[in-house]
């Protein structure tokens, strides 16, 4: 099935964090197919460079650590200098670990929040200051199914992603009068490298085989399969487009029906 075409996106500049692989990479590819110039921002600069090369001349690779303000500011300044500006931010960078809530360490909690929540705060704030000055812009944050319902073994991750939704809603209200829209997507069980790691962790913590974990994911999904990164990417492109011009402050479920409210 071909993706919809949004000609109004052609020529715009976009920053996608965590774009070297997984959902971020799929988003970058989908935007590039709309003739958007895309900055592949990732802490793994070598992988970001490979992704940018695969996309082509309209993509550039930029090293970033979304948990550090100076890194975000420098990366975004590089993008602005390269593209002459940007109008889209996809704040997608994220991390996960898995553990029983009573066994969580301070480091596991802090690591998840530093990337998943602080990273959203820093990237959104720095981009939104530019968008305010230019009177337009679109932000899409990657939240999670775990931002809608607490996930066992992922209590710290869930908490960080609930924070993403709260921030998204509040920022959307503040920026709406300035012509800037802010939304989030909430993916479900997405087949990525991150999921592959989580399946191994969950299997060990539950005392089952990894195959059982995957079967459980599919069984919870009414549409009957694991989600693909492209399933998320197409929704993100829509949210960036003028077709979503009256949508802001939303946490859009892209879960195959796992969560429906």
C-alpha positions, -999 to +999 in steps of 0.1 A: +000+000+000+014+034-010+015+062+015-005+094+010+012+123-007+014+157+011+029+182-014+028+210+010+057+193+029+081+195+000+111+216+007+106+218+045+134+210+069+129+184+096+149+172+126+143+136+136+161+125+168+169+088+174+167+085+136+196+061+130+174+030+134+139+018+142+110+041+143+131+072+139+147+058+107+113+049+093+100+084+100+130+100+084+126+078+053+089+086+051+095+123+054+122+122+027+097+106+004+076+138+008+107+158-004+114+170+031+151+177+040+158+155+070+185+158+097+193+123+111+201+132+147+214+104+168+239+097+196+253+070+173+268+092+146+282+064+125+248+048+123+232+081+116+257+087+088+248+053+072+211+061+074+216+096+059+236+080+030+209+055+024+183+082+022+203+104-002+214+140-007+184+155+011+195+139+044+224+149+068+237+131+099+242+151+131+255+138+164+234+146+194+229+136+230+193+147+238+199+146+275+224+175+273+213+210+265+246+221+250+245+191+226+209+197+215+216+234+210+247+227+189+231+200+168+200+222+161+223+251+152+241+229+128+208+219+111+197+255+109+230+264+092+229+235+068+192+237+058+188+275+063+161+267+089+137+239+098+099+238+104+095+202+118+108+185+149+102+148+155+114+141+190+118+104+188+149+095+207+142+071+235+156+043+257+143+015+278+154-010+304+133-036+321+130-046+357+105-054+385+094-021+401+107-031+435+141-040+421+146-008+401+178+011+408+182+049+409+204+047+378+177+028+358+151+054+368+174+084+360+186+070+327+151+065+314+140+100+325+171+117+312+165+105+277+128+100+275+115+130+294+144+154+297+153+148+260+118+157+250+119+188+271+152+200+257+145+193+221+110+207+222+120+239+240+150+247+218+130+240+186+099+258+199+119+290+205+128+291+169+092+282+158+079+310+180+101+335+162+091+323+128+054+320+136+050+284+125+062+249+132+052+214+140+064+191+168+057+154+171+069+135+202+072+098+204+054+086+235+042+050+238+014+026+246+031+026+280+022+063+282-015+054+282-014+023+305+012+013+330+033-015+318+045-042+342+083-045+342+085-011+326+072+011+355+101+036+351+097+037+313+059+041+316+064+070+341+088+087+317+064+083+288+034+095+308+056+126+314+059+130+276+021+132+272+017+157+300+044+179+285+029+176+250-005+187+262+008+216+282+031+228+255+004+225+229-018+249+248+010+274+252+021+273+216-013+272+199-017+310+198+017+312+182+008+290+152+028+260+165+012+225+168+025+199+192+013+162+191+025+128+202+023+093+188+018+063+210+032+031+193+024-004+206+045-035+201+068-024+174+093-047+158+126-029+163+160-035+178+147-021+210+119-046+211+143-075+204+162-065+235+130-061+255+118-096+245+149-112+259+147-092+291+110-099+296+114-136+289+141-138+316+121-118+341+090-139+335+107-172+332+094-180+297+108-184+262+112-153+240+088-168+215+061-168+242+066-131+248+062-123+211+031-145+209+017-126+239+023-093+221+005-105+190-024-119+211-029-085+228-031-068+193-066-070+177-051-065+142-031-097+148+005-089+141+035-070+154+036-034+145+061-022+120+080+011+122+064+022+090+030+020+107+041+047+130+059+067+104+029+072+082+009+087+111+038+110+120+039+123+084+002+130+085+006+149+118+032+171+101+010+178+072-016+205+067-042+177+068-037+177+105-039+215+108-066+213+135-049+187+157-028+197+186-021+183+221-030+148+210-015+115+220-024+095+189-027+057+195-009+036+168-012+003+185-032-020+163-060-018+188-042-027+219-054+005+235-085+022+221-093+053+243 
